[in-house]
Amino acid sequence: LKTVGGLRKTKLIGRAKLSAQLLLGFSVYNLIRLGSLSGWWRGAHV
């Protein structure tokens, strides 16, 4: 998630904001993984 979620160099200040960004990044990454496993998402257009 450092590369994909933008967590290598964050612009947010505070633990709550950083944890929200982390949760959003994990959620989106999991949705993309589930989509690629089930076949409705192809990573070719990313």
PDB file of N, CA, C and O in Angstrom:
ATOM      1  N   LEU A   1       0.800  -1.200   0.000  1.00  0.00           N
ATOM      2  CA  LEU A   1       0.000   0.000   0.000  1.00  0.00           C
ATOM      3  C   LEU A   1       0.840   1.261   0.000  1.00  0.00           C
ATOM      4  O   LEU A   1       0.310   2.360  -0.160  1.00  0.00           O
ATOM      5  N   LYS A   2       2.127   1.117   0.175  1.00  0.00           N
ATOM      6  CA  LYS A   2       2.957   2.315   0.120  1.00  0.00           C
ATOM      7  C   LYS A   2       2.900   2.944  -1.266  1.00  0.00           C
ATOM      8  O   LYS A   2       2.810   4.164  -1.404  1.00  0.00           O
ATOM      9  N   THR A   3       2.952   2.099  -2.287  1.00  0.00           N
ATOM     10  CA  THR A   3       2.943   2.620  -3.649  1.00  0.00           C
ATOM     11  C   THR A   3       1.528   2.929  -4.113  1.00  0.00           C
ATOM     12  O   THR A   3       1.263   4.016  -4.626  1.00  0.00           O
ATOM     13  N   VAL A   4       0.634   1.991  -3.937  1.00  0.00           N
ATOM     14  CA  VAL A   4      -0.715   2.130  -4.480  1.00  0.00           C
ATOM     15  C   VAL A   4      -1.556   3.112  -3.673  1.00  0.00           C
ATOM     16  O   VAL A   4      -2.252   3.948  -4.248  1.00  0.00           O
ATOM     17  N   GLY A   5      -1.498   3.019  -2.361  1.00  0.00           N
ATOM     18  CA  GLY A   5      -2.347   3.842  -1.513  1.00  0.00           C
ATOM     19  C   GLY A   5      -1.780   5.197  -1.159  1.00  0.00           C
ATOM     20  O   GLY A   5      -2.433   5.971  -0.459  1.00  0.00           O
ATOM     21  N   GLY A   6      -0.590   5.502  -1.620  1.00  0.00           N
ATOM     22  CA  GLY A   6      -0.003   6.796  -1.324  1.00  0.00           C
ATOM     23  C   GLY A   6       0.495   6.929   0.101  1.00  0.00           C
ATOM     24  O   GLY A   6       0.502   8.029   0.654  1.00  0.00           O
ATOM     25  N   LEU A   7       0.910   5.828   0.703  1.00  0.00           N
ATOM     26  CA  LEU A   7       1.343   5.885   2.091  1.00  0.00           C
ATOM     27  C   LEU A   7       2.853   6.012   2.245  1.00  0.00           C
ATOM     28  O   LEU A   7       3.355   6.063   3.367  1.00  0.00           O
ATOM     29  N   ARG A   8       3.573   6.062   1.147  1.00  0.00           N
ATOM     30  CA  ARG A   8       5.026   6.211   1.255  1.00  0.00           C
ATOM     31  C   ARG A   8       5.379   7.578   1.842  1.00  0.00           C
ATOM     32  O   ARG A   8       6.270   7.686   2.685  1.00  0.00           O
ATOM     33  N   LYS A   9       4.680   8.610   1.397  1.00  0.00           N
ATOM     34  CA  LYS A   9       4.903   9.953   1.919  1.00  0.00           C
ATOM     35  C   LYS A   9       3.536  10.617   2.048  1.00  0.00           C
ATOM     36  O   LYS A   9       3.032  11.203   1.090  1.00  0.00           O
ATOM     37  N   THR A  10       2.949  10.525   3.217  1.00  0.00           N
ATOM     38  CA  THR A  10       1.598  11.024   3.400  1.00  0.00           C
ATOM     39  C   THR A  10       1.587  12.530   3.649  1.00  0.00           C
ATOM     40  O   THR A  10       2.559  13.097   4.148  1.00  0.00           O
ATOM     41  N   LYS A  11       0.495  13.154   3.301  1.00  0.00           N
ATOM     42  CA  LYS A  11       0.343  14.594   3.504  1.00  0.00           C
ATOM     43  C   LYS A  11      -0.554  14.900   4.688  1.00  0.00           C
ATOM     44  O   LYS A  11      -0.806  16.063   5.003  1.00  0.00           O
ATOM     45  N   LEU A  12      -1.038  13.846   5.346  1.00  0.00           N
ATOM     46  CA  LEU A  12      -1.981  14.023   6.438  1.00  0.00           C
ATOM     47  C   LEU A  12      -1.251  14.126   7.767  1.00  0.00           C
ATOM     48  O   LEU A  12      -0.194  13.529   7.967  1.00  0.00           O
ATOM     49  N   ILE A  13      -1.843  14.901   8.672  1.00  0.00           N
ATOM     50  CA  ILE A  13      -1.298  15.055  10.011  1.00  0.00           C
ATOM     51  C   ILE A  13      -2.329  14.519  10.990  1.00  0.00           C
ATOM     52  O   ILE A  13      -3.499  14.898  10.941  1.00  0.00           O
ATOM     53  N   GLY A  14      -1.896  13.646  11.867  1.00  0.00           N
ATOM     54  CA  GLY A  14      -2.783  13.103  12.884  1.00  0.00           C
ATOM     55  C   GLY A  14      -3.031  11.623  12.675  1.00  0.00           C
ATOM     56  O   GLY A  14      -3.083  11.126  11.550  1.00  0.00           O
ATOM     57  N   ARG A  15      -3.181  10.945  13.784  1.00  0.00           N
ATOM     58  CA  ARG A  15      -3.357   9.501  13.744  1.00  0.00           C
ATOM     59  C   ARG A  15      -4.714   9.112  13.169  1.00  0.00           C
ATOM     60  O   ARG A  15      -4.810   8.118  12.450  1.00  0.00           O
ATOM     61  N   ALA A  16      -5.760   9.871  13.469  1.00  0.00           N
ATOM     62  CA  ALA A  16      -7.107   9.535  12.987  1.00  0.00           C
ATOM     63  C   ALA A  16      -7.189   9.668  11.464  1.00  0.00           C
ATOM     64  O   ALA A  16      -7.767   8.808  10.800  1.00  0.00           O
ATOM     65  N   LYS A  17      -6.622  10.727  10.915  1.00  0.00           N
ATOM     66  CA  LYS A  17      -6.657  10.921   9.459  1.00  0.00           C
ATOM     67  C   LYS A  17      -5.826   9.871   8.742  1.00  0.00           C
ATOM     68  O   LYS A  17      -6.226   9.367   7.693  1.00  0.00           O
ATOM     69  N   LEU A  18      -4.681   9.544   9.301  1.00  0.00           N
ATOM     70  CA  LEU A  18      -3.823   8.539   8.690  1.00  0.00           C
ATOM     71  C   LEU A  18      -4.466   7.157   8.746  1.00  0.00           C
ATOM     72  O   LEU A  18      -4.355   6.379   7.799  1.00  0.00           O
ATOM     73  N   SER A  19      -5.133   6.854   9.844  1.00  0.00           N
ATOM     74  CA  SER A  19      -5.796   5.562   9.935  1.00  0.00           C
ATOM     75  C   SER A  19      -6.986   5.494   8.989  1.00  0.00           C
ATOM     76  O   SER A  19      -7.283   4.418   8.470  1.00  0.00           O
ATOM     77  N   ALA A  20      -7.679   6.606   8.745  1.00  0.00           N
ATOM     78  CA  ALA A  20      -8.771   6.619   7.778  1.00  0.00           C
ATOM     79  C   ALA A  20      -8.238   6.398   6.363  1.00  0.00           C
ATOM     80  O   ALA A  20      -8.858   5.685   5.574  1.00  0.00           O
ATOM     81  N   GLN A  21      -7.099   7.002   6.037  1.00  0.00           N
ATOM     82  CA  GLN A  21      -6.498   6.801   4.722  1.00  0.00           C
ATOM     83  C   GLN A  21      -6.060   5.349   4.555  1.00  0.00           C
ATOM     84  O   GLN A  21      -6.214   4.775   3.477  1.00  0.00           O
ATOM     85  N   LEU A  22      -5.527   4.767   5.590  1.00  0.00           N
ATOM     86  CA  LEU A  22      -5.093   3.377   5.550  1.00  0.00           C
ATOM     87  C   LEU A  22      -6.291   2.444   5.364  1.00  0.00           C
ATOM     88  O   LEU A  22      -6.230   1.503   4.572  1.00  0.00           O
ATOM     89  N   LEU A  23      -7.370   2.702   6.087  1.00  0.00           N
ATOM     90  CA  LEU A  23      -8.577   1.883   5.969  1.00  0.00           C
ATOM     91  C   LEU A  23      -9.165   1.978   4.567  1.00  0.00           C
ATOM     92  O   LEU A  23      -9.586   0.967   4.005  1.00  0.00           O
ATOM     93  N   LEU A  24      -9.199   3.167   4.003  1.00  0.00           N
ATOM     94  CA  LEU A  24      -9.700   3.346   2.640  1.00  0.00           C
ATOM     95  C   LEU A  24      -8.814   2.614   1.634  1.00  0.00           C
ATOM     96  O   LEU A  24      -9.316   1.974   0.709  1.00  0.00           O
ATOM     97  N   GLY A  25      -7.510   2.708   1.813  1.00  0.00           N
ATOM     98  CA  GLY A  25      -6.592   2.028   0.904  1.00  0.00           C
ATOM     99  C   GLY A  25      -6.749   0.521   0.951  1.00  0.00           C
ATOM    100  O   GLY A  25      -6.778  -0.136  -0.089  1.00  0.00           O
ATOM    101  N   PHE A  26      -6.852  -0.033   2.159  1.00  0.00           N
ATOM    102  CA  PHE A  26      -7.059  -1.474   2.292  1.00  0.00           C
ATOM    103  C   PHE A  26      -8.384  -1.908   1.686  1.00  0.00           C
ATOM    104  O   PHE A  26      -8.466  -2.953   1.040  1.00  0.00           O
ATOM    105  N   SER A  27      -9.426  -1.102   1.898  1.00  0.00           N
ATOM    106  CA  SER A  27     -10.755  -1.458   1.377  1.00  0.00           C
ATOM    107  C   SER A  27     -10.764  -1.496  -0.142  1.00  0.00           C
ATOM    108  O   SER A  27     -11.279  -2.441  -0.739  1.00  0.00           O
ATOM    109  N   VAL A  28     -10.204  -0.486  -0.763  1.00  0.00           N
ATOM    110  CA  VAL A  28     -10.176  -0.431  -2.222  1.00  0.00           C
ATOM    111  C   VAL A  28      -9.312  -1.552  -2.784  1.00  0.00           C
ATOM    112  O   VAL A  28      -9.674  -2.179  -3.780  1.00  0.00           O
ATOM    113  N   TYR A  29      -8.177  -1.802  -2.152  1.00  0.00           N
ATOM    114  CA  TYR A  29      -7.297  -2.869  -2.622  1.00  0.00           C
ATOM    115  C   TYR A  29      -7.983  -4.231  -2.537  1.00  0.00           C
ATOM    116  O   TYR A  29      -7.841  -5.058  -3.437  1.00  0.00           O
ATOM    117  N   ASN A  30      -8.727  -4.462  -1.452  1.00  0.00           N
ATOM    118  CA  ASN A  30      -9.443  -5.723  -1.312  1.00  0.00           C
ATOM    119  C   ASN A  30     -10.560  -5.851  -2.336  1.00  0.00           C
ATOM    120  O   ASN A  30     -10.787  -6.940  -2.861  1.00  0.00           O
ATOM    121  N   LEU A  31     -11.261  -4.762  -2.631  1.00  0.00           N
ATOM    122  CA  LEU A  31     -12.308  -4.811  -3.657  1.00  0.00           C
ATOM    123  C   LEU A  31     -11.722  -5.146  -5.022  1.00  0.00           C
ATOM    124  O   LEU A  31     -12.305  -5.925  -5.776  1.00  0.00           O
ATOM    125  N   ILE A  32     -10.587  -4.568  -5.338  1.00  0.00           N
ATOM    126  CA  ILE A  32      -9.943  -4.854  -6.627  1.00  0.00           C
ATOM    127  C   ILE A  32      -9.484  -6.308  -6.670  1.00  0.00           C
ATOM    128  O   ILE A  32      -9.638  -6.975  -7.693  1.00  0.00           O
ATOM    129  N   ARG A  33      -8.919  -6.805  -5.562  1.00  0.00           N
ATOM    130  CA  ARG A  33      -8.504  -8.211  -5.520  1.00  0.00           C
ATOM    131  C   ARG A  33      -9.686  -9.154  -5.672  1.00  0.00           C
ATOM    132  O   ARG A  33      -9.608 -10.134  -6.414  1.00  0.00           O
ATOM    133  N   LEU A  34     -10.778  -8.868  -4.978  1.00  0.00           N
ATOM    134  CA  LEU A  34     -11.963  -9.718  -5.101  1.00  0.00           C
ATOM    135  C   LEU A  34     -12.517  -9.678  -6.518  1.00  0.00           C
ATOM    136  O   LEU A  34     -12.947 -10.702  -7.050  1.00  0.00           O
ATOM    137  N   GLY A  35     -12.508  -8.508  -7.125  1.00  0.00           N
ATOM    138  CA  GLY A  35     -12.995  -8.400  -8.492  1.00  0.00           C
ATOM    139  C   GLY A  35     -12.146  -9.152  -9.479  1.00  0.00           C
ATOM    140  O   GLY A  35     -12.666  -9.753 -10.419  1.00  0.00           O
ATOM    141  N   SER A  36     -10.852  -9.128  -9.281  1.00  0.00           N
ATOM    142  CA  SER A  36      -9.990  -9.846 -10.218  1.00  0.00           C
ATOM    143  C   SER A  36     -10.095 -11.355 -10.011  1.00  0.00           C
ATOM    144  O   SER A  36      -9.954 -12.120 -10.965  1.00  0.00           O
ATOM    145  N   LEU A  37     -10.340 -11.787  -8.780  1.00  0.00           N
ATOM    146  CA  LEU A  37     -10.505 -13.219  -8.529  1.00  0.00           C
ATOM    147  C   LEU A  37     -11.808 -13.748  -9.116  1.00  0.00           C
ATOM    148  O   LEU A  37     -11.862 -14.871  -9.617  1.00  0.00           O
ATOM    149  N   SER A  38     -12.853 -12.934  -9.051  1.00  0.00           N
ATOM    150  CA  SER A  38     -14.143 -13.397  -9.552  1.00  0.00           C
ATOM    151  C   SER A  38     -14.275 -13.214 -11.063  1.00  0.00           C
ATOM    152  O   SER A  38     -15.133 -13.838 -11.686  1.00  0.00           O
ATOM    153  N   GLY A  39     -13.443 -12.374 -11.654  1.00  0.00           N
ATOM    154  CA  GLY A  39     -13.436 -12.236 -13.101  1.00  0.00           C
ATOM    155  C   GLY A  39     -14.116 -10.989 -13.644  1.00  0.00           C
ATOM    156  O   GLY A  39     -14.096 -10.784 -14.858  1.00  0.00           O
ATOM    157  N   TRP A  40     -14.716 -10.143 -12.811  1.00  0.00           N
ATOM    158  CA  TRP A  40     -15.372  -8.964 -13.363  1.00  0.00           C
ATOM    159  C   TRP A  40     -14.438  -7.761 -13.449  1.00  0.00           C
ATOM    160  O   TRP A  40     -14.829  -6.722 -13.983  1.00  0.00           O
ATOM    161  N   TRP A  41     -13.250  -7.872 -12.952  1.00  0.00           N
ATOM    162  CA  TRP A  41     -12.294  -6.771 -13.040  1.00  0.00           C
ATOM    163  C   TRP A  41     -11.024  -7.273 -13.696  1.00  0.00           C
ATOM    164  O   TRP A  41     -10.455  -8.286 -13.288  1.00  0.00           O
ATOM    165  N   ARG A  42     -10.591  -6.555 -14.713  1.00  0.00           N
ATOM    166  CA  ARG A  42      -9.317  -6.875 -15.343  1.00  0.00           C
ATOM    167  C   ARG A  42      -8.361  -5.706 -15.066  1.00  0.00           C
ATOM    168  O   ARG A  42      -8.730  -4.549 -15.267  1.00  0.00           O
ATOM    169  N   GLY A  43      -7.191  -5.987 -14.627  1.00  0.00           N
ATOM    170  CA  GLY A  43      -6.239  -4.947 -14.276  1.00  0.00           C
ATOM    171  C   GLY A  43      -5.597  -4.278 -15.475  1.00  0.00           C
ATOM    172  O   GLY A  43      -4.685  -3.467 -15.310  1.00  0.00           O
ATOM    173  N   ALA A  44      -6.055  -4.601 -16.689  1.00  0.00           N
ATOM    174  CA  ALA A  44      -5.436  -4.039 -17.884  1.00  0.00           C
ATOM    175  C   ALA A  44      -5.752  -2.554 -18.056  1.00  0.00           C
ATOM    176  O   ALA A  44      -4.966  -1.836 -18.674  1.00  0.00           O
ATOM    177  N   HIS A  45      -6.878  -2.075 -17.527  1.00  0.00           N
ATOM    178  CA  HIS A  45      -7.194  -0.681 -17.740  1.00  0.00           C
ATOM    179  C   HIS A  45      -6.773   0.186 -16.561  1.00  0.00           C
ATOM    180  O   HIS A  45      -7.270   1.303 -16.415  1.00  0.00           O
ATOM    181  N   VAL A  46      -5.887  -0.293 -15.734  1.00  0.00           N
ATOM    182  CA  VAL A  46      -5.365   0.534 -14.643  1.00  0.00           C
ATOM    183  C   VAL A  46      -4.014   1.055 -15.048  1.00  0.00           C
ATOM    184  O   VAL A  46      -3.377   1.779 -14.283  1.00  0.00           O
TER     185      VAL A  46
END
